[in-house]
Amino acid sequence: MLGDGVLSPIELIRRAIVAGYGALGISEHCGLGMMERLLSEVRADCELAHKHWGFLALPGVELTHVPAGAVAELAAEARRLGAAFVVVHGESPIEPVEPGTNLAAACCPEVDILAHPGLLDEETAAAAAANGVFLEITAKFGHNAGNGRVVEIARRAGARLLLGSDAHEPGHLLSHDYALTVLLGAGLSPEEASQVIEANAREMLDRCLRRIGW
């Protein structure tokens, strides 16, 4: 396996197809050292799935436990290497991510998603709104301890939200009903939850497709 999950990229793609997904983004944990190899290997399986199954699987990265001061540099490098999207592993309440990582990601237009930002603050949310960085509502146990705060602060700042499964094994792939449950449980209204699952997800997908030319 490339990261800390139990499935290869192609098996994850296949299981997503069987589960009824229309598209899938794969963002493996990385820093600078393994980024090029990781993107090359994930992209190969994404292209294979597209060729034979007509399925949109998108190769990305999740910059994880990197120095906050290096976020912009690494996001730009991921773009240069062909990442369809760039995620930054945020300051989850259950991991020792360097303080300042959230703000560095939110201030970087090369970043698409700030994942599980934990105790999000107003400055970071405002920067995310200004730079087109989505803030993640996560279904992952532990990381999700900050979901309610993320919703509250993002709403005030006008920052947009996405739902992330943080899938590391087959059982982590979300059904539509459970996705709604996570969003409603985080404090979104039914209308806001639909916006996240439908319009925001579509916008993120379109952004990726423009980059990879599919």
Backbone as a printed PyTorch tensor [residue, N CA C, xyz], in Angstrom:
tensor([[[  0.8370,  -1.1800,   0.0000],
         [  0.0000,   0.0000,   0.0000],
         [  0.8820,   1.2430,   0.0000]],

        [[  0.3680,   2.3200,  -0.5670],
         [  1.1580,   3.5380,  -0.6580],
         [  1.1520,   4.3170,   0.6460]],

        [[  0.0460,   4.3210,   1.3570],
         [ -0.0670,   5.1010,   2.5760],
         [ -0.4740,   4.2370,   3.7430]],

        [[ -1.3940,   4.7570,   4.5760],
         [ -1.7930,   4.0190,   5.7730],
         [ -3.1230,   3.3000,   5.6000]],

        [[ -3.6120,   3.1960,   4.3670],
         [ -4.8310,   2.4410,   4.1100],
         [ -4.5360,   0.9770,   3.8660]],

        [[ -5.5970,   0.1800,   3.6850],
         [ -5.4230,  -1.2590,   3.4860],
         [ -5.6870,  -1.6720,   2.0410]],

        [[ -6.0730,  -0.7300,   1.1750],
         [ -6.4010,  -1.0480,  -0.2120],
         [ -5.4190,  -0.3840,  -1.1640]],

        [[ -5.1130,  -1.0730,  -2.2600],
         [ -4.3730,  -0.4260,  -3.3380],
         [ -5.2970,   0.5850,  -4.0110]],

        [[ -4.7450,   1.5520,  -4.7400],
         [ -5.6120,   2.5180,  -5.4220],
         [ -6.6370,   1.8640,  -6.3470]],

        [[ -6.2350,   0.8500,  -7.1090],
         [ -7.1790,   0.2500,  -8.0490],
         [ -8.2880,  -0.5020,  -7.3250]],

        [[ -7.9750,  -1.1310,  -6.1810],
         [ -9.0430,  -1.8030,  -5.4290],
         [ -9.9860,  -0.7880,  -4.8080]],

        [[ -9.4530,   0.3070,  -4.3090],
         [-10.3120,   1.3530,  -3.7620],
         [-11.2500,   1.8870,  -4.8380]],

        [[-10.7210,   2.0840,  -6.0350],
         [-11.5470,   2.5500,  -7.1510],
         [-12.6470,   1.5410,  -7.4620]],

        [[-12.2780,   0.2690,  -7.5500],
         [-13.2650,  -0.7550,  -7.8720],
         [-14.3730,  -0.8140,  -6.8290]],

        [[-13.9930,  -0.7430,  -5.5680],
         [-14.9990,  -0.7900,  -4.4990],
         [-15.8970,   0.4490,  -4.5250]],

        [[-15.3480,   1.5820,  -4.9080],
         [-16.1690,   2.7850,  -5.0360],
         [-17.1830,   2.6390,  -6.1680]],

        [[-16.7600,   2.0330,  -7.2690],
         [-17.6800,   1.7920,  -8.3850],
         [-18.8310,   0.8950,  -7.9420]],

        [[-18.4940,  -0.1950,  -7.2670],
         [-19.5160,  -1.1400,  -6.8040],
         [-20.4640,  -0.4740,  -5.8060]],

        [[-19.9340,   0.4630,  -5.0230],
         [-20.7580,   1.1730,  -4.0400],
         [-21.6250,   2.2590,  -4.6690]],

        [[-21.4880,   2.4700,  -5.9870],
         [-22.3410,   3.4130,  -6.6790],
         [-21.7920,   4.8190,  -6.8140]],

        [[-20.5180,   4.9990,  -6.5470],
         [-19.9210,   6.3250,  -6.6780],
         [-19.8380,   6.7300,  -8.1530]],

        [[-19.9340,   8.0300,  -8.4070],
         [-19.7660,   8.5400,  -9.7580],
         [-18.3660,   9.0270, -10.0420]],

        [[-17.6050,   9.3110,  -8.9840],
         [-16.2170,   9.7660,  -9.1000],
         [-15.5530,   9.5610,  -7.7480]],

        [[-14.2270,   9.5800,  -7.7540],
         [-13.4780,   9.3620,  -6.5170],
         [-12.1580,  10.1140,  -6.5890]],

        [[-11.8450,  10.8530,  -5.5490],
         [-10.5330,  11.4720,  -5.4250],
         [ -9.6780,  10.6590,  -4.4720]],

        [[ -8.4490,  10.3700,  -4.8730],
         [ -7.5260,   9.6000,  -4.0360],
         [ -6.3750,  10.5160,  -3.6480]],

        [[ -6.2960,  10.8250,  -2.3680],
         [ -5.2340,  11.7220,  -1.8930],
         [ -4.4300,  11.0000,  -0.8260]],

        [[ -3.3050,  10.4390,  -1.2260],
         [ -2.4340,   9.7250,  -0.2980],
         [ -1.6090,  10.7110,   0.5300]],

        [[ -1.3250,  10.3050,   1.7710],
         [ -0.4580,  11.1040,   2.6330],
         [  0.9410,  11.1890,   2.0380]],

        [[  1.5280,  12.3690,   2.0720],
         [  2.9080,  12.4900,   1.5980],
         [  3.5400,  13.7760,   2.0920]],

        [[  4.8650,  13.8060,   1.9620],
         [  5.6460,  15.0210,   2.0810],
         [  6.3230,  15.2420,   0.7440]],

        [[  7.5060,  15.8180,   0.7580],
         [  8.2040,  16.0790,  -0.4950],
         [  8.8580,  14.8290,  -1.0620]],

        [[  9.4500,  13.9950,  -0.1970],
         [ 10.2940,  12.9050,  -0.6580],
         [  9.6010,  11.8840,  -1.5350]],

        [[  8.3580,  11.5280,  -1.1950],
         [  7.6700,  10.4680,  -1.9330],
         [  6.6160,  11.0030,  -2.8950]],

        [[  6.5050,  12.3120,  -3.0150],
         [  5.4020,  12.8980,  -3.7710],
         [  5.3860,  12.4650,  -5.2290]],

        [[  6.5180,  12.5370,  -5.8930],
         [  6.5580,  12.2350,  -7.3240],
         [  6.1950,  10.7820,  -7.5900]],

        [[  6.7860,   9.8610,  -6.8290],
         [  6.4790,   8.4360,  -7.0150],
         [  5.0150,   8.1570,  -6.7180]],

        [[  4.5220,   8.7150,  -5.6340],
         [  3.1430,   8.4730,  -5.2290],
         [  2.1690,   8.9400,  -6.3040]],

        [[  2.3470,  10.1410,  -6.7920],
         [  1.4340,  10.6500,  -7.8150],
         [  1.4950,   9.8230,  -9.0870]],

        [[  2.6890,   9.3940,  -9.4570],
         [  2.8380,   8.5760, -10.6580],
         [  2.0810,   7.2640, -10.5250]],

        [[  2.1860,   6.6230,  -9.3670],
         [  1.5420,   5.3270,  -9.1680],
         [  0.0270,   5.4580,  -9.0620]],

        [[ -0.4470,   6.4550,  -8.3400],
         [ -1.8940,   6.6500,  -8.2260],
         [ -2.4810,   7.0450,  -9.5740]],

        [[ -1.7930,   7.9220, -10.2930],
         [ -2.2880,   8.3490, -11.6060],
         [ -2.4130,   7.1690, -12.5650]],

        [[ -1.4680,   6.2410, -12.5110],
         [ -1.5150,   5.0810, -13.4040],
         [ -2.7860,   4.2720, -13.1800]],

        [[ -3.1580,   4.0550, -11.9180],
         [ -4.3850,   3.3090, -11.6400],
         [ -5.6260,   4.1200, -11.9920]],

        [[ -5.5890,   5.4250, -11.7790],
         [ -6.7200,   6.2680, -12.1610],
         [ -6.9440,   6.2300, -13.6720]],

        [[ -5.8690,   6.2900, -14.4330],
         [ -5.9840,   6.2440, -15.8910],
         [ -6.4650,   4.8780, -16.3650]],

        [[ -6.0180,   3.8270, -15.6930],
         [ -6.4700,   2.4710, -16.0350],
         [ -7.9740,   2.3390, -15.8190]],

        [[ -8.4500,   2.8500, -14.6910],
         [ -9.8830,   2.7850, -14.3950],
         [-10.6910,   3.6060, -15.3920]],

        [[-10.1600,   4.7370, -15.7900],
         [-10.8650,   5.5760, -16.7560],
         [-10.9240,   4.9040, -18.1210]],

        [[ -9.8370,   4.2750, -18.5180],
         [ -9.7670,   3.6260, -19.8280],
         [-10.7130,   2.4330, -19.9200]],

        [[-10.7420,   1.5940, -18.8980],
         [-11.4860,   0.3360, -18.9830],
         [-12.8850,   0.4060, -18.3820]],

        [[-13.0920,   1.2770, -17.4090],
         [-14.3890,   1.3440, -16.7380],
         [-15.1070,   2.6620, -16.9600]],

        [[-14.4340,   3.6240, -17.5960],
         [-15.0440,   4.9330, -17.7980],
         [-15.3120,   5.6750, -16.5090]],

        [[-14.5300,   5.3650, -15.4870],
         [-14.7630,   5.9250, -14.1520],
         [-13.7790,   7.0540, -13.8780]],

        [[-14.2790,   8.1200, -13.2600],
         [-13.4390,   9.2740, -12.9410],
         [-12.7940,   9.0960, -11.5700]],

        [[-11.5690,   8.6420, -11.5740],
         [-10.7630,   8.5660, -10.3540],
         [ -9.6430,   9.5830, -10.5020]],

        [[ -9.4720,  10.4120,  -9.5030],
         [ -8.6120,  11.5840,  -9.6220],
         [ -7.4250,  11.4850,  -8.6750]],

        [[ -6.2010,  11.6320,  -9.1880],
         [ -5.0130,  11.5150,  -8.3480],
         [ -4.6760,  12.8260,  -7.6450]],

        [[ -4.5740,  12.7530,  -6.3250],
         [ -4.2180,  13.9370,  -5.5550],
         [ -3.2050,  13.6110,  -4.4850]],

        [[ -2.9220,  14.5760,  -3.6490],
         [ -2.0290,  14.3720,  -2.5160],
         [ -2.6700,  14.9610,  -1.2690]],

        [[ -2.2980,  14.4070,  -0.1250],
         [ -2.6260,  15.0250,   1.1560],
         [ -1.3070,  15.3290,   1.8560]],

        [[ -0.9200,  16.5830,   1.8450],
         [  0.3100,  17.0030,   2.5030],
         [  0.1160,  16.8540,   4.0050]],

        [[  0.8970,  15.9670,   4.6070],
         [  0.6160,  15.5070,   5.9660],
         [  1.8170,  15.6910,   6.8750]],

        [[  1.6130,  16.4230,   7.9630],
         [  2.6760,  16.6840,   8.9480],
         [  3.9100,  17.2980,   8.2990]],

        [[  3.6900,  18.1460,   7.3060],
         [  4.8050,  18.8820,   6.7030],
         [  4.9690,  20.1930,   7.4710]],

        [[  6.1390,  20.8210,   7.3950],
         [  6.3010,  22.1150,   8.0590],
         [  5.2910,  23.1300,   7.5260]],

        [[  4.6910,  23.8760,   8.4170],
         [  3.7140,  24.8770,   7.9870],
         [  4.3260,  25.8490,   6.9860]],

        [[  5.5830,  26.1810,   7.1910],
         [  6.2510,  27.1140,   6.2980],
         [  6.5260,  26.5690,   4.9140]],

        [[  6.3510,  25.2580,   4.7340],
         [  6.6120,  24.6260,   3.4350],
         [  5.3380,  24.3150,   2.6610]],

        [[  4.1750,  24.6100,   3.2250],
         [  2.9150,  24.2200,   2.5940],
         [  2.7930,  24.7930,   1.1850]],

        [[  3.0380,  26.0790,   1.0140],
         [  2.8750,  26.7000,  -0.3080],
         [  3.8390,  26.1000,  -1.3250]],

        [[  5.0810,  25.8840,  -0.9110],
         [  6.0870,  25.2960,  -1.8050],
         [  5.6920,  23.8890,  -2.2360]],

        [[  5.2230,  23.0830,  -1.2860],
         [  4.8750,  21.6970,  -1.5960],
         [  3.5940,  21.6180,  -2.4180]],

        [[  2.6460,  22.4980,  -2.1520],
         [  1.4210,  22.5230,  -2.9580],
         [  1.7440,  22.8700,  -4.4100]],

        [[  2.6380,  23.8270,  -4.6050],
         [  3.0440,  24.1900,  -5.9630],
         [  3.7600,  23.0350,  -6.6500]],

        [[  4.5740,  22.3010,  -5.8980],
         [  5.2690,  21.1500,  -6.4720],
         [  4.2790,  20.0550,  -6.8590]],

        [[  3.2790,  19.8260,  -6.0270],
         [  2.2570,  18.8320,  -6.3620],
         [  1.5330,  19.2110,  -7.6490]],

        [[  1.2330,  20.4840,  -7.8080],
         [  0.6110,  20.9570,  -9.0420],
         [  1.5330,  20.6910, -10.2380]],

        [[  2.8070,  21.0060, -10.0760],
         [  3.7650,  20.8070, -11.1700],
         [  3.8300,  19.3440, -11.5780]],

        [[  3.6790,  18.4470, -10.5970],
         [  3.7580,  17.0140, -10.8560],
         [  2.4400,  16.4280, -11.3520]],

        [[  1.4160,  17.2600, -11.4860],
         [  0.1710,  16.8020, -12.0890],
         [ -0.9310,  16.3860, -11.1510]],

        [[ -0.8500,  16.7820,  -9.8900],
         [ -1.9430,  16.4610,  -8.9650],
         [ -3.2310,  17.1340,  -9.4290]],

        [[ -4.3140,  16.3630,  -9.4500],
         [ -5.6110,  16.9400,  -9.8000],
         [ -6.1390,  17.8200,  -8.6840]],

        [[ -5.7150,  17.5380,  -7.4680],
         [ -6.1310,  18.3470,  -6.3200],
         [ -5.1140,  18.1840,  -5.1970]],

        [[ -5.0670,  19.1870,  -4.3370],
         [ -4.1350,  19.1980,  -3.2120],
         [ -4.9190,  19.3850,  -1.9200]],

        [[ -4.7380,  18.4440,  -1.0200],
         [ -5.3190,  18.5010,   0.3200],
         [ -4.1890,  18.7620,   1.3050]],

        [[ -4.4640,  19.5230,   2.3380],
         [ -3.5240,  19.6650,   3.4490],
         [ -4.1620,  19.0780,   4.6960]],

        [[ -3.4290,  18.1860,   5.3500],
         [ -3.8520,  17.5730,   6.6100],
         [ -3.8350,  18.6570,   7.6830]],

        [[ -5.0270,  19.0340,   8.1230],
         [ -5.1370,  20.1380,   9.0600],
         [ -4.8200,  19.7620,  10.5000]],

        [[ -5.0410,  20.7320,  11.3780],
         [ -4.6790,  20.6030,  12.7870],
         [ -5.7480,  19.8220,  13.5550]],

        [[ -5.8720,  18.5570,  13.1950],
         [ -6.8120,  17.6530,  13.8550],
         [ -6.5790,  17.6480,  15.3600]],

        [[ -7.6540,  17.5340,  16.1490],
         [ -7.4820,  17.5020,  17.6030],
         [ -6.7970,  16.2450,  18.1140]],

        [[ -6.5950,  15.2470,  17.2640],
         [ -6.0050,  13.9910,  17.7460],
         [ -4.6100,  13.7300,  17.1890]],

        [[ -4.0220,  14.7130,  16.4910],
         [ -2.6820,  14.5180,  15.9460],
         [ -1.8260,  15.7590,  16.1880]],

        [[ -0.4990,  15.5600,  16.3080],
         [  0.3930,  16.6860,  16.6320],
         [  0.8380,  17.4770,  15.4060]],

        [[ -0.1230,  17.9290,  14.6170],
         [  0.1870,  18.7510,  13.4460],
         [  0.7410,  20.0970,  13.9140]],

        [[  1.7380,  20.6080,  13.1950],
         [  2.3630,  21.8710,  13.6040],
         [  1.3480,  23.0140,  13.6120]],

        [[  1.2590,  23.7590,  14.7090],
         [  0.4020,  24.9470,  14.7130],
         [  0.7990,  25.8930,  13.5850]],

        [[ -0.2070,  26.4700,  12.9540],
         [  0.0290,  27.3370,  11.8040],
         [ -0.2180,  26.6530,  10.4780]],

        [[ -0.3640,  25.3200,  10.5110],
         [ -0.6190,  24.5840,   9.2690],
         [ -1.9620,  24.9750,   8.6610]],

        [[ -2.9890,  25.1010,   9.5000],
         [ -4.3020,  25.4890,   8.9850],
         [ -4.2330,  26.8110,   8.2310]],

        [[ -3.6220,  27.8070,   8.8500],
         [ -3.5740,  29.1310,   8.2300],
         [ -2.7260,  29.1120,   6.9650]],

        [[ -1.6140,  28.3900,   6.9950],
         [ -0.7660,  28.2990,   5.8010],
         [ -1.5330,  27.7040,   4.6330]],

        [[ -2.3290,  26.6710,   4.8910],
         [ -3.1210,  26.0450,   3.8340],
         [ -4.2080,  26.9820,   3.3280]],

        [[ -4.8880,  27.6460,   4.2490],
         [ -5.9880,  28.5280,   3.8680],
         [ -5.5130,  29.7300,   3.0710]],

        [[ -4.2730,  30.1300,   3.2620],
         [ -3.7120,  31.2850,   2.5570],
         [ -3.1130,  30.9200,   1.2020]],

        [[ -3.1430,  29.6460,   0.8400],
         [ -2.4610,  29.1760,  -0.3670],
         [ -3.4690,  28.8270,  -1.4630]],

        [[ -3.5410,  29.5940,  -2.5360],
         [ -4.4890,  29.2900,  -3.6150],
         [ -4.2130,  27.9720,  -4.3210]],

        [[ -3.0170,  27.4090,  -4.1540],
         [ -2.7060,  26.1120,  -4.7590],
         [ -3.3190,  24.9540,  -3.9820]],

        [[ -3.8140,  25.2170,  -2.7860],
         [ -4.4670,  24.1930,  -1.9640],
         [ -5.9570,  24.1980,  -2.2780]],

        [[ -6.5240,  23.0090,  -2.4150],
         [ -7.9630,  22.8900,  -2.6810],
         [ -8.7790,  22.6500,  -1.4210]],

        [[ -8.2460,  21.8190,  -0.5220],
         [ -9.0170,  21.3950,   0.6460],
         [ -8.1310,  21.4220,   1.8840]],

        [[ -8.6250,  22.0500,   2.9400],
         [ -8.0110,  21.9370,   4.2610],
         [ -8.8060,  20.8830,   5.0190]],

        [[ -8.1710,  19.7350,   5.2300],
         [ -8.8650,  18.5900,   5.8310],
         [ -8.8400,  18.6710,   7.3520]],

        [[ -9.9270,  18.1950,   7.9540],
         [-10.0880,  18.1150,   9.4190],
         [ -9.2810,  19.1760,  10.1630]],

        [[ -9.7220,  20.4590,  10.0230],
         [ -8.9620,  21.5550,  10.6280],
         [ -9.1360,  21.7040,  12.1250]],

        [[ -9.9570,  20.8630,  12.7520],
         [-10.0410,  20.8690,  14.2130],
         [-10.6170,  22.1600,  14.7620]],

        [[ -9.8580,  22.8220,  15.6410],
         [-10.3380,  24.0430,  16.2950],
         [-10.0800,  25.2450,  15.3820]],

        [[-10.8300,  25.2740,  14.3230],
         [-10.7080,  26.3130,  13.2980],
         [-10.9310,  27.6920,  13.9050]],

        [[-10.1510,  28.6890,  13.4430],
         [-10.3590,  30.0550,  13.9200],
         [-10.8750,  30.9480,  12.7890]],

        [[-11.3030,  32.1400,  13.1750],
         [-11.9270,  33.0680,  12.2280],
         [-10.9580,  33.5020,  11.1290]],

        [[ -9.7050,  33.7610,  11.4920],
         [ -8.7230,  34.2150,  10.5040],
         [ -8.5200,  33.1660,   9.4180]],

        [[ -8.4150,  31.9120,   9.8300],
         [ -8.2040,  30.8330,   8.8640],
         [ -9.4150,  30.6600,   7.9600]],

        [[-10.6010,  30.7140,   8.5410],
         [-11.8140,  30.5620,   7.7380],
         [-11.9490,  31.6940,   6.7280]],

        [[-11.6290,  32.9130,   7.1350],
         [-11.7050,  34.0520,   6.2190],
         [-10.6950,  33.9030,   5.0850]],

        [[ -9.4920,  33.4250,   5.4120],
         [ -8.4780,  33.2090,   4.3740],
         [ -8.9140,  32.1220,   3.4030]],

        [[ -9.5210,  31.0580,   3.9260],
         [-10.0140,  29.9840,   3.0620],
         [-11.0800,  30.5050,   2.1070]],

        [[-11.9850,  31.3250,   2.6170],
         [-13.0310,  31.8980,   1.7660],
         [-12.4210,  32.7690,   0.6680]],

        [[-11.4040,  33.5490,   1.0190],
         [-10.7860,  34.4640,   0.0590],
         [ -9.9890,  33.7370,  -1.0150]],

        [[ -9.4400,  32.5810,  -0.6760],
         [ -8.5380,  31.8710,  -1.5890],
         [ -9.1560,  30.6440,  -2.2490]],

        [[-10.4510,  30.4280,  -2.0450],
         [-11.1140,  29.3020,  -2.6940],
         [-10.7280,  27.9500,  -2.1380]],

        [[-10.3210,  27.9180,  -0.8770],
         [ -9.9460,  26.6580,  -0.2320],
         [-11.1690,  26.0960,   0.4930]],

        [[-11.5660,  24.8890,   0.1430],
         [-12.6740,  24.2420,   0.8300],
         [-12.2270,  23.7660,   2.2120]],

        [[-13.1260,  23.8400,   3.1760],
         [-12.8970,  23.2910,   4.5080],
         [-13.6500,  21.9760,   4.6170]],

        [[-12.9960,  20.9810,   5.1880],
         [-13.5830,  19.6450,   5.2310],
         [-14.4010,  19.4050,   6.4900]],

        [[-15.5730,  18.8200,   6.2820],
         [-16.3060,  18.1410,   7.3490],
         [-15.9720,  16.6680,   7.1800]],

        [[-15.4270,  16.0570,   8.2030],
         [-14.9190,  14.7010,   8.0520],
         [-15.7910,  13.6700,   8.7610]],

        [[-15.8720,  12.5040,   8.1530],
         [-16.5830,  11.3830,   8.7620],
         [-15.6710,  10.5320,   9.6380]],

        [[-14.3810,  10.8510,   9.6780],
         [-13.4060,  10.0130,  10.3820],
         [-13.4790,  10.2350,  11.8870]],

        [[-13.6060,   9.1280,  12.6320],
         [-13.6820,   9.2070,  14.0920],
         [-12.4300,   9.8780,  14.6420]],

        [[-12.6090,  10.7610,  15.5980],
         [-11.4930,  11.4910,  16.1800],
         [-11.2810,  12.8110,  15.4680]],

        [[-10.9840,  12.7410,  14.1840],
         [-10.8630,  13.9740,  13.3970],
         [-12.1690,  14.7700,  13.4420]],

        [[-13.2940,  14.0540,  13.5530],
         [-14.5960,  14.7180,  13.4680],
         [-14.9800,  15.4800,  14.7330]],

        [[-14.1230,  15.4590,  15.7450],
         [-14.4320,  16.1780,  16.9830],
         [-14.5750,  17.6800,  16.7470]],

        [[-13.9600,  18.1910,  15.6980],
         [-14.0500,  19.6230,  15.4070],
         [-15.1300,  20.0000,  14.4190]],

        [[-15.9140,  19.0440,  13.9320],
         [-16.8680,  19.3380,  12.8560],
         [-17.8310,  20.4720,  13.1880]],

        [[-18.3910,  20.4490,  14.3860],
         [-19.3670,  21.4730,  14.7520],
         [-18.7740,  22.8650,  14.7280]],

        [[-17.5560,  22.9800,  15.2440],
         [-16.8910,  24.2830,  15.2310],
         [-16.5680,  24.7150,  13.7980]],

        [[-16.1310,  23.7730,  12.9730],
         [-15.8190,  24.1050,  11.5810],
         [-17.0530,  24.6690,  10.8810]],

        [[-18.1900,  24.0350,  11.0780],
         [-19.4290,  24.5240,  10.4660],
         [-19.7550,  25.9300,  10.9500]],

        [[-19.6910,  26.1390,  12.2460],
         [-20.0520,  27.4380,  12.8200],
         [-19.1540,  28.5560,  12.2920]],

        [[-17.8420,  28.3350,  12.3260],
         [-16.9000,  29.3760,  11.9100],
         [-16.9490,  29.5780,  10.3960]],

        [[-17.0310,  28.4890,   9.6440],
         [-17.0890,  28.5970,   8.1810],
         [-18.3360,  29.3480,   7.7350]],

        [[-19.4330,  29.1000,   8.3820],
         [-20.6860,  29.7680,   8.0210],
         [-20.5460,  31.2810,   8.1920]],

        [[-19.9580,  31.7000,   9.2920],
         [-19.7890,  33.1330,   9.5410],
         [-18.8360,  33.7760,   8.5360]],

        [[-17.8150,  33.0240,   8.1260],
         [-16.7980,  33.5730,   7.2230],
         [-17.1810,  33.4690,   5.7530]],

        [[-18.2060,  32.6860,   5.4490],
         [-18.5680,  32.4610,   4.0540],
         [-17.6580,  31.4770,   3.3530]],

        [[-16.9610,  30.6480,   4.1330],
         [-16.0870,  29.6230,   3.5480],
         [-16.9250,  28.4240,   3.1280]],

        [[-16.5240,  27.7860,   2.0480],
         [-17.2780,  26.6480,   1.5320],
         [-16.7700,  25.3420,   2.1310]],

        [[-17.6740,  24.3830,   2.2120],
         [-17.4010,  23.1090,   2.8710],
         [-17.4880,  21.9480,   1.8920]],

        [[-16.7190,  20.9120,   2.1770],
         [-16.8360,  19.6220,   1.5050],
         [-16.8830,  18.5340,   2.5660]],

        [[-17.4780,  17.4110,   2.2150],
         [-17.4780,  16.2420,   3.0880],
         [-16.3800,  15.2940,   2.6510]],

        [[-15.5850,  14.8220,   3.6040],
         [-14.5420,  13.8490,   3.3160],
         [-14.7490,  12.5710,   4.1040]],

        [[-14.5710,  11.4360,   3.4340],
         [-14.7170,  10.1490,   4.1160],
         [-13.4680,   9.7780,   4.8910]],

        [[-12.2970,  10.2600,   4.4390],
         [-11.0060,   9.8210,   4.9890],
         [-10.9430,   8.2940,   4.9550]],

        [[-11.3510,   7.7280,   3.8180],
         [-11.4690,   6.2690,   3.6960],
         [-10.0990,   5.6080,   3.6540]],

        [[ -9.8720,   4.7090,   4.5870],
         [ -8.6380,   3.9270,   4.6390],
         [ -8.9010,   2.4350,   4.4390]],

        [[-10.1780,   2.0520,   4.3810],
         [-10.5510,   0.6510,   4.1950],
         [-11.9590,   0.6060,   3.6190]],

        [[-12.4130,  -0.5650,   3.1300],
         [-13.6990,  -0.6200,   2.4210],
         [-14.8750,  -0.0530,   3.2020]],

        [[-14.9400,  -0.3230,   4.4850],
         [-16.0700,   0.1310,   5.2790],
         [-16.1450,   1.6290,   5.4780]],

        [[-15.1040,   2.3510,   5.0860],
         [-15.0970,   3.8000,   5.2560],
         [-15.7550,   4.5420,   4.0980]],

        [[-16.0400,   3.8600,   2.9910],
         [-16.7240,   4.5180,   1.8780],
         [-18.1510,   4.8590,   2.3050]],

        [[-18.5390,   6.0990,   2.1520],
         [-19.7990,   6.5820,   2.7040],
         [-20.9710,   6.3380,   1.7630]],

        [[-22.0920,   5.9090,   2.3300],
         [-23.3400,   5.9080,   1.5800],
         [-23.8880,   7.3320,   1.5750]],

        [[-24.8160,   7.5990,   0.6640],
         [-25.4190,   8.9280,   0.5970],
         [-26.1310,   9.2600,   1.8980]],

        [[-26.8640,   8.2930,   2.4470],
         [-27.6110,   8.5410,   3.6790],
         [-26.6820,   8.8460,   4.8440]],

        [[-25.5770,   8.1010,   4.9380],
         [-24.6740,   8.3540,   6.0570],
         [-23.9430,   9.6800,   5.8690]],

        [[-23.6380,  10.0220,   4.6340],
         [-23.0220,  11.3210,   4.3680],
         [-23.9180,  12.4510,   4.8710]],

        [[-25.2010,  12.3560,   4.5920],
         [-26.1410,  13.3620,   5.0880],
         [-26.1820,  13.3760,   6.6050]],

        [[-26.1380,  12.1990,   7.2150],
         [-26.1510,  12.1190,   8.6760],
         [-24.9560,  12.8500,   9.2770]],

        [[-23.7860,  12.6490,   8.6960],
         [-22.5780,  13.3240,   9.1900],
         [-22.7340,  14.8380,   9.0920]],

        [[-23.2320,  15.3110,   7.9710],
         [-23.3670,  16.7510,   7.7670],
         [-24.4270,  17.3580,   8.6780]],

        [[-25.5480,  16.6860,   8.8080],
         [-26.5930,  17.1890,   9.7000],
         [-26.1220,  17.1510,  11.1490]],

        [[-25.4000,  16.1030,  11.5020],
         [-24.8690,  15.9980,  12.8560],
         [-23.8450,  17.0640,  13.1740]],

        [[-23.1770,  17.5760,  12.1400],
         [-22.1920,  18.6440,  12.3330],
         [-22.8550,  20.0100,  12.4970]],

        [[-24.1680,  20.0670,  12.2570],
         [-24.8910,  21.3100,  12.4760],
         [-25.3880,  22.0070,  11.2320]],

        [[-25.2400,  21.3760,  10.0720],
         [-25.7570,  21.9680,   8.8450],
         [-27.2590,  21.7420,   8.7310]],

        [[-27.9440,  22.6650,   8.0920],
         [-29.3530,  22.4650,   7.7730],
         [-29.4580,  21.4860,   6.6110]],

        [[-30.6350,  20.9000,   6.3650],
         [-30.7820,  20.0180,   5.2040],
         [-30.4030,  20.7050,   3.8940]],

        [[-30.7410,  21.9820,   3.7590],
         [-30.4000,  22.7110,   2.5370],
         [-28.8860,  22.8900,   2.4140]],

        [[-28.2390,  23.2130,   3.5190],
         [-26.7820,  23.3680,   3.4990],
         [-26.0950,  22.0400,   3.2110]],

        [[-26.6200,  20.9640,   3.7920],
         [-26.0350,  19.6420,   3.5570],
         [-26.1280,  19.2610,   2.0860]],

        [[-27.2670,  19.5380,   1.4650],
         [-27.4190,  19.2570,   0.0360],
         [-26.4440,  20.0780,  -0.7950]],

        [[-26.2240,  21.3220,  -0.4060],
         [-25.2550,  22.1780,  -1.1030],
         [-23.8610,  21.5650,  -1.0550]],

        [[-23.4770,  21.0390,   0.1000],
         [-22.1500,  20.4410,   0.2600],
         [-22.0100,  19.2050,  -0.6160]],

        [[-22.9940,  18.3200,  -0.5600],
         [-22.9130,  17.0490,  -1.2730],
         [-23.0630,  17.2210,  -2.7830]],

        [[-23.8510,  18.1840,  -3.1940],
         [-24.1520,  18.3300,  -4.6180],
         [-23.3330,  19.4570,  -5.2650]],

        [[-23.6710,  20.6980,  -5.0050],
         [-23.0330,  21.8080,  -5.7260],
         [-21.5470,  21.9380,  -5.4090]],

        [[-21.1880,  21.8540,  -4.1270],
         [-19.7760,  22.0200,  -3.7730],
         [-18.9330,  20.8680,  -4.3070]],

        [[-19.4660,  19.6540,  -4.1870],
         [-18.7350,  18.4970,  -4.7090],
         [-18.5870,  18.5900,  -6.2230]],

        [[-19.6320,  19.0570,  -6.8940],
         [-19.5610,  19.2110,  -8.3510],
         [-18.5200,  20.2590,  -8.7370]],

        [[-18.4780,  21.3460,  -7.9920],
         [-17.4890,  22.3830,  -8.2860],
         [-16.0690,  21.8500,  -8.1130]],

        [[-15.8550,  21.0610,  -7.0610],
         [-14.5300,  20.4910,  -6.8390],
         [-14.1700,  19.5230,  -7.9590]],

        [[-15.1240,  18.7040,  -8.3840],
         [-14.8800,  17.7720,  -9.4770],
         [-14.5490,  18.5170, -10.7650]],

        [[-15.3110,  19.5540, -11.0800],
         [-15.0510,  20.3270, -12.2970],
         [-13.6700,  20.9730, -12.2530]],

        [[-13.2800,  21.4410, -11.0950],
         [-11.9500,  22.0350, -10.9300],
         [-10.8720,  21.0080, -11.2670]],

        [[-11.0440,  19.7980, -10.7680],
         [-10.0750,  18.7270, -11.0380],
         [-10.0390,  18.3650, -12.5160]],

        [[-11.2040,  18.2490, -13.1240],
         [-11.2700,  17.8440, -14.5270],
         [-10.6180,  18.8710, -15.4420]],

        [[-10.7520,  20.1360, -15.1100],
         [-10.0900,  21.1720, -15.9110],
         [ -8.5730,  21.0000, -15.8600]],

        [[ -8.0730,  20.5740, -14.7370],
         [ -6.6210,  20.4450, -14.5780],
         [ -6.0570,  19.2520, -15.3320]],

        [[ -6.7850,  18.1360, -15.3180],
         [ -6.2270,  16.9300, -15.9290],
         [ -6.6790,  16.7370, -17.3710]],

        [[ -7.6330,  17.5510, -17.8200],
         [ -8.0200,  17.5220, -19.2250],
         [ -8.8800,  16.3440, -19.6300]],

        [[ -9.5960,  15.7410, -18.6960],
         [-10.4920,  14.6330, -19.0500],
         [-11.8770,  15.1640, -19.3610]]])
